[in-house]
Amino acid sequence: MNNLNPNLCPFCECKQLYIVSKTSFKCAKCKKKYSFSKLEKDYEIMNYFCNDISAKQCADALHVNYKSVKDRYMDFRKLILLHVEEVYAKNLNSFSEYEEYYFLPKNKRGKVKYLFDSIGILGKVYNNSIYTILLPDQFSHLRNDNLYNTDVNFTYMKEYAQYLNRHKLIHYEKFDSQILRFWVYLEKKLLHFKGISRENFVYYLKEYEFKFNNTQKEQKNTLWKLWINIKR
């Protein structure tokens, strides 16, 4: 799909359309009433999203409110999360390997205070695709400044952090695998974001899982179908 066709219903591709207003139409077949200009704007924003262009750059290029674009990007991520879960559910018995990984921005690595902000991820390979699962937060009890108040606690925390840094954050079972390529890809992509909250991390994780598994053309076709479905 290269662009929207104003002469076809975006929901059922019927050619018989009734003009409701300058920008609105009603389909003779599915009876859906829609604004072509709004769908066209959504489609343009989706293209920027799939091209990995930031919400700010997209808003500036399309002369659209930044918050509107930011919200639309998050709408896309939420749709992607549901989609990748459905795809994986159909391939439950197909995974061939898996590996545990801990994500932490590079600027926080090596610092005792920040290492326990790491987010655990289990990566699986199925049919040459990647599926990820967020692991339970096993460091929540260690993110407490009071733990550093005594020399004993500080020494313990420092040693544990060094272990985490050496054996968890940069450890891979294989150095040429689909999972490793995804970890490298994920870290590179997340560098572009100034900060992602732990609560929202799963949406960005699933976004790049989806993008890693699909060509850009596949991304756009799939995401647009998902978007049209919720607009029905």
VEXNUKE-553400 format. One record per residue (C-alpha): residue number from 1; chain; x, y, z. Coordinates in Angstrom, 2 decimals. Each point is the difference from the previous one (the first is absolute). Layout:
N
seq->NUM&mol->A&u->X&v->Y&w->Z
...
//
This chain:
232
seq->1&mol->A&u->0.00&v->0.00&w->0.00
seq->2&mol->A&u->1.73&v->3.18&w->-1.18
seq->3&mol->A&u->-2.80&v->2.47&w->0.66
seq->4&mol->A&u->-3.69&v->0.23&w->0.73
seq->5&mol->A&u->-2.38&v->-0.08&w->-2.93
seq->6&mol->A&u->-2.72&v->2.67&w->0.40
seq->7&mol->A&u->-2.19&v->-1.92&w->-2.45
seq->8&mol->A&u->-0.16&v->-3.16&w->2.15
seq->9&mol->A&u->-1.56&v->-0.61&w->3.39
seq->10&mol->A&u->2.96&v->-0.60&w->2.36
seq->11&mol->A&u->-2.06&v->-2.57&w->1.92
seq->12&mol->A&u->-1.33&v->-2.27&w->-2.75
seq->13&mol->A&u->1.54&v->1.45&w->-3.20
seq->14&mol->A&u->-3.40&v->0.62&w->-1.55
seq->15&mol->A&u->0.04&v->2.53&w->-2.84
seq->16&mol->A&u->-3.48&v->1.37&w->0.60
seq->17&mol->A&u->0.33&v->2.92&w->2.36
seq->18&mol->A&u->-2.45&v->2.74&w->0.93
seq->19&mol->A&u->1.30&v->3.49&w->0.66
seq->20&mol->A&u->-1.12&v->1.24&w->3.42
seq->21&mol->A&u->2.14&v->3.14&w->0.10
seq->22&mol->A&u->3.19&v->1.34&w->-1.58
seq->23&mol->A&u->2.12&v->-2.50&w->1.94
seq->24&mol->A&u->-2.51&v->-2.62&w->1.17
seq->25&mol->A&u->-1.41&v->-3.01&w->-1.79
seq->26&mol->A&u->-2.38&v->-2.86&w->0.60
seq->27&mol->A&u->0.49&v->-3.46&w->-1.49
seq->28&mol->A&u->-2.96&v->-1.53&w->-1.86
seq->29&mol->A&u->1.06&v->-3.52&w->0.96
seq->30&mol->A&u->1.13&v->0.04&w->3.65
seq->31&mol->A&u->-1.90&v->3.22&w->0.83
seq->32&mol->A&u->3.05&v->1.38&w->1.78
seq->33&mol->A&u->0.21&v->3.78&w->0.19
seq->34&mol->A&u->3.49&v->1.41&w->0.22
seq->35&mol->A&u->2.17&v->3.07&w->-0.46
seq->36&mol->A&u->2.56&v->-0.65&w->-2.69
seq->37&mol->A&u->2.18&v->2.92&w->1.12
seq->38&mol->A&u->0.25&v->-1.40&w->3.54
seq->39&mol->A&u->0.84&v->-3.50&w->-1.24
seq->40&mol->A&u->2.54&v->1.47&w->-2.38
seq->41&mol->A&u->1.67&v->1.83&w->2.90
seq->42&mol->A&u->0.05&v->-3.20&w->2.06
seq->43&mol->A&u->1.57&v->-1.80&w->-2.94
seq->44&mol->A&u->2.70&v->2.64&w->-0.36
seq->45&mol->A&u->0.79&v->-0.17&w->3.73
seq->46&mol->A&u->0.16&v->-3.79&w->-0.23
seq->47&mol->A&u->2.57&v->0.26&w->-2.79
seq->48&mol->A&u->2.20&v->2.23&w->2.15
seq->49&mol->A&u->-0.40&v->-2.44&w->2.88
seq->50&mol->A&u->1.03&v->-3.00&w->-2.12
seq->51&mol->A&u->2.94&v->1.98&w->-1.37
seq->52&mol->A&u->1.25&v->0.51&w->3.57
seq->53&mol->A&u->-0.38&v->3.76&w->-0.15
seq->54&mol->A&u->-0.65&v->1.61&w->3.37
seq->55&mol->A&u->-3.39&v->1.39&w->0.95
seq->56&mol->A&u->1.52&v->3.50&w->0.21
seq->57&mol->A&u->1.46&v->-0.21&w->-3.51
seq->58&mol->A&u->-3.27&v->-1.41&w->-1.32
seq->59&mol->A&u->-2.04&v->2.79&w->1.62
seq->60&mol->A&u->2.32&v->2.64&w->-1.46
seq->61&mol->A&u->-0.06&v->-1.54&w->-3.49
seq->62&mol->A&u->-3.78&v->-0.39&w->-0.12
seq->63&mol->A&u->-0.73&v->3.23&w->1.92
seq->64&mol->A&u->-2.02&v->-1.94&w->2.54
seq->65&mol->A&u->-0.24&v->0.43&w->3.76
seq->66&mol->A&u->2.86&v->-1.90&w->1.68
seq->67&mol->A&u->-2.19&v->-1.52&w->2.72
seq->68&mol->A&u->-2.42&v->-1.35&w->-2.62
seq->69&mol->A&u->2.84&v->-1.75&w->-1.82
seq->70&mol->A&u->1.51&v->-1.27&w->3.25
seq->71&mol->A&u->-3.37&v->-1.46&w->1.02
seq->72&mol->A&u->-0.45&v->-1.58&w->-3.43
seq->73&mol->A&u->3.44&v->-1.61&w->0.24
seq->74&mol->A&u->-1.02&v->-1.53&w->3.32
seq->75&mol->A&u->-3.28&v->-1.20&w->-1.55
seq->76&mol->A&u->2.06&v->-1.80&w->-2.64
seq->77&mol->A&u->2.24&v->-1.58&w->2.66
seq->78&mol->A&u->-3.01&v->-1.30&w->1.92
seq->79&mol->A&u->-1.42&v->-1.55&w->-3.16
seq->80&mol->A&u->3.36&v->-1.58&w->-0.74
seq->81&mol->A&u->0.18&v->-1.51&w->3.48
seq->82&mol->A&u->-3.34&v->-1.76&w->-0.49
seq->83&mol->A&u->0.98&v->-1.10&w->-3.51
seq->84&mol->A&u->3.35&v->-1.58&w->0.91
seq->85&mol->A&u->-1.64&v->-1.87&w->2.89
seq->86&mol->A&u->-2.59&v->-1.44&w->-2.40
seq->87&mol->A&u->2.69&v->-1.01&w->-2.49
seq->88&mol->A&u->2.07&v->-1.70&w->2.67
seq->89&mol->A&u->-3.05&v->-1.82&w->1.40
seq->90&mol->A&u->-0.27&v->-1.76&w->-3.35
seq->91&mol->A&u->3.64&v->-1.12&w->0.23
seq->92&mol->A&u->0.29&v->-1.09&w->3.63
seq->93&mol->A&u->1.69&v->-3.27&w->-0.84
seq->94&mol->A&u->2.36&v->1.36&w->-2.63
seq->95&mol->A&u->2.75&v->1.73&w->1.99
seq->96&mol->A&u->3.52&v->-1.38&w->-0.47
seq->97&mol->A&u->2.11&v->1.96&w->2.47
seq->98&mol->A&u->-0.33&v->2.59&w->2.74
seq->99&mol->A&u->2.24&v->2.25&w->2.03
seq->100&mol->A&u->-0.24&v->2.32&w->2.98
seq->101&mol->A&u->1.14&v->3.59&w->-0.36
seq->102&mol->A&u->0.04&v->3.12&w->2.16
seq->103&mol->A&u->-0.51&v->3.37&w->-1.62
seq->104&mol->A&u->1.62&v->3.11&w->1.43
seq->105&mol->A&u->0.99&v->3.16&w->-1.89
seq->106&mol->A&u->3.75&v->0.06&w->-0.59
seq->107&mol->A&u->0.42&v->3.26&w->1.90
seq->108&mol->A&u->-1.21&v->-1.75&w->3.18
seq->109&mol->A&u->2.18&v->-3.08&w->-0.24
seq->110&mol->A&u->2.85&v->-0.43&w->2.46
seq->111&mol->A&u->-1.67&v->2.28&w->2.55
seq->112&mol->A&u->-1.19&v->-1.81&w->3.10
seq->113&mol->A&u->-2.85&v->2.44&w->0.54
seq->114&mol->A&u->-1.56&v->-0.70&w->-3.40
seq->115&mol->A&u->0.72&v->-3.65&w->-0.72
seq->116&mol->A&u->-3.04&v->-1.12&w->1.93
seq->117&mol->A&u->-2.20&v->1.93&w->-2.43
seq->118&mol->A&u->0.67&v->-2.81&w->-2.48
seq->119&mol->A&u->-3.04&v->-1.50&w->-1.70
seq->120&mol->A&u->0.06&v->-3.77&w->-0.48
seq->121&mol->A&u->-1.16&v->-1.39&w->-3.35
seq->122&mol->A&u->-0.30&v->-3.57&w->-1.21
seq->123&mol->A&u->0.51&v->-0.30&w->-3.74
seq->124&mol->A&u->-1.29&v->-2.95&w->-2.02
seq->125&mol->A&u->0.50&v->-0.99&w->-3.64
seq->126&mol->A&u->-2.87&v->-1.50&w->-1.96
seq->127&mol->A&u->-0.14&v->-0.46&w->-3.78
seq->128&mol->A&u->2.99&v->2.34&w->-0.34
seq->129&mol->A&u->-1.89&v->2.71&w->1.92
seq->130&mol->A&u->0.51&v->1.44&w->3.48
seq->131&mol->A&u->-2.48&v->0.01&w->2.86
seq->132&mol->A&u->0.73&v->1.72&w->3.31
seq->133&mol->A&u->-1.34&v->-0.31&w->3.54
seq->134&mol->A&u->0.62&v->2.52&w->2.77
seq->135&mol->A&u->1.37&v->-1.78&w->3.06
seq->136&mol->A&u->-1.19&v->0.84&w->3.53
seq->137&mol->A&u->1.85&v->2.91&w->1.56
seq->138&mol->A&u->2.50&v->-1.77&w->2.24
seq->139&mol->A&u->1.89&v->3.17&w->0.97
seq->140&mol->A&u->-2.84&v->2.10&w->1.44
seq->141&mol->A&u->1.11&v->-0.65&w->3.58
seq->142&mol->A&u->3.51&v->1.19&w->-0.89
seq->143&mol->A&u->-1.08&v->3.38&w->-1.35
seq->144&mol->A&u->0.09&v->1.58&w->3.44
seq->145&mol->A&u->2.49&v->2.71&w->0.93
seq->146&mol->A&u->-0.04&v->-1.16&w->3.64
seq->147&mol->A&u->1.78&v->-3.19&w->-1.04
seq->148&mol->A&u->3.14&v->2.03&w->-0.73
seq->149&mol->A&u->0.21&v->1.65&w->3.41
seq->150&mol->A&u->2.40&v->-2.50&w->1.58
seq->151&mol->A&u->3.40&v->-1.18&w->-1.21
seq->152&mol->A&u->-1.13&v->-3.63&w->0.15
seq->153&mol->A&u->-3.07&v->0.59&w->-2.11
seq->154&mol->A&u->1.88&v->2.17&w->-2.46
seq->155&mol->A&u->2.69&v->-2.65&w->-0.47
seq->156&mol->A&u->-2.63&v->-2.71&w->-0.52
seq->157&mol->A&u->-1.93&v->2.11&w->-2.47
seq->158&mol->A&u->3.16&v->0.89&w->-1.90
seq->159&mol->A&u->1.04&v->-3.65&w->-0.33
seq->160&mol->A&u->-3.48&v->-1.03&w->-1.10
seq->161&mol->A&u->-0.10&v->2.82&w->-2.53
seq->162&mol->A&u->3.37&v->-1.09&w->-1.41
seq->163&mol->A&u->-1.35&v->-3.54&w->-0.38
seq->164&mol->A&u->-3.11&v->1.31&w->-1.73
seq->165&mol->A&u->2.06&v->2.17&w->-2.34
seq->166&mol->A&u->2.37&v->-2.83&w->-0.98
seq->167&mol->A&u->-2.32&v->-2.97&w->-0.17
seq->168&mol->A&u->-3.45&v->1.36&w->-0.80
seq->169&mol->A&u->0.19&v->3.25&w->-1.93
seq->170&mol->A&u->2.64&v->-1.06&w->-2.52
seq->171&mol->A&u->-0.17&v->-3.79&w->0.06
seq->172&mol->A&u->-1.16&v->-1.98&w->-3.01
seq->173&mol->A&u->-0.11&v->-3.74&w->-0.49
seq->174&mol->A&u->0.83&v->0.44&w->-3.68
seq->175&mol->A&u->1.73&v->2.82&w->-1.81
seq->176&mol->A&u->-1.78&v->-0.49&w->-3.31
seq->177&mol->A&u->-3.65&v->-0.75&w->0.51
seq->178&mol->A&u->-3.40&v->1.45&w->-0.83
seq->179&mol->A&u->-0.49&v->0.97&w->3.65
seq->180&mol->A&u->3.33&v->1.79&w->0.26
seq->181&mol->A&u->-0.72&v->1.92&w->-3.19
seq->182&mol->A&u->-3.30&v->1.10&w->1.53
seq->183&mol->A&u->1.63&v->1.16&w->3.27
seq->184&mol->A&u->2.48&v->2.10&w->-1.98
seq->185&mol->A&u->-2.81&v->1.35&w->-2.19
seq->186&mol->A&u->-2.16&v->0.82&w->3.06
seq->187&mol->A&u->2.77&v->1.87&w->1.81
seq->188&mol->A&u->0.81&v->2.02&w->-3.11
seq->189&mol->A&u->-3.65&v->1.00&w->-0.50
seq->190&mol->A&u->-0.66&v->0.91&w->3.63
seq->191&mol->A&u->3.00&v->2.33&w->0.05
seq->192&mol->A&u->-2.14&v->2.53&w->-1.87
seq->193&mol->A&u->-2.36&v->0.42&w->2.97
seq->194&mol->A&u->0.97&v->2.27&w->2.86
seq->195&mol->A&u->-1.81&v->-2.11&w->2.54
seq->196&mol->A&u->-2.63&v->-2.74&w->0.07
seq->197&mol->A&u->-1.88&v->-0.72&w->3.19
seq->198&mol->A&u->-0.01&v->-3.56&w->1.30
seq->199&mol->A&u->-3.80&v->-0.02&w->-0.38
seq->200&mol->A&u->0.19&v->0.85&w->-3.71
seq->201&mol->A&u->3.10&v->-2.01&w->-0.86
seq->202&mol->A&u->-2.01&v->-3.01&w->-1.20
seq->203&mol->A&u->-1.61&v->2.09&w->-2.77
seq->204&mol->A&u->3.38&v->1.04&w->-1.41
seq->205&mol->A&u->1.32&v->-3.52&w->0.39
seq->206&mol->A&u->-2.90&v->-1.41&w->-2.00
seq->207&mol->A&u->0.28&v->2.78&w->-2.58
seq->208&mol->A&u->3.56&v->-1.03&w->-0.83
seq->209&mol->A&u->-0.78&v->-3.69&w->0.25
seq->210&mol->A&u->-2.63&v->0.62&w->-2.69
seq->211&mol->A&u->2.33&v->2.13&w->-2.14
seq->212&mol->A&u->2.85&v->-2.51&w->0.32
seq->213&mol->A&u->-2.24&v->-2.85&w->-1.13
seq->214&mol->A&u->-1.55&v->1.79&w->-2.98
seq->215&mol->A&u->1.15&v->1.89&w->-3.05
seq->216&mol->A&u->-1.04&v->3.63&w->-0.16
seq->217&mol->A&u->-2.62&v->-0.85&w->-2.61
seq->218&mol->A&u->-1.40&v->-2.76&w->2.23
seq->219&mol->A&u->-0.03&v->2.36&w->2.96
seq->220&mol->A&u->-2.04&v->2.61&w->-1.84
seq->221&mol->A&u->-2.47&v->-2.47&w->-1.48
seq->222&mol->A&u->-0.58&v->-1.77&w->3.31
seq->223&mol->A&u->-0.19&v->3.13&w->2.14
seq->224&mol->A&u->-2.40&v->1.71&w->-2.38
seq->225&mol->A&u->-2.32&v->-3.04&w->0.02
seq->226&mol->A&u->0.08&v->0.03&w->3.80
seq->227&mol->A&u->-0.79&v->3.71&w->0.05
seq->228&mol->A&u->-2.87&v->-0.30&w->-2.49
seq->229&mol->A&u->-1.48&v->-2.88&w->2.02
seq->230&mol->A&u->-0.34&v->2.11&w->3.14
seq->231&mol->A&u->-1.59&v->2.77&w->-2.07
seq->232&mol->A&u->-2.78&v->-2.23&w->-1.31
//
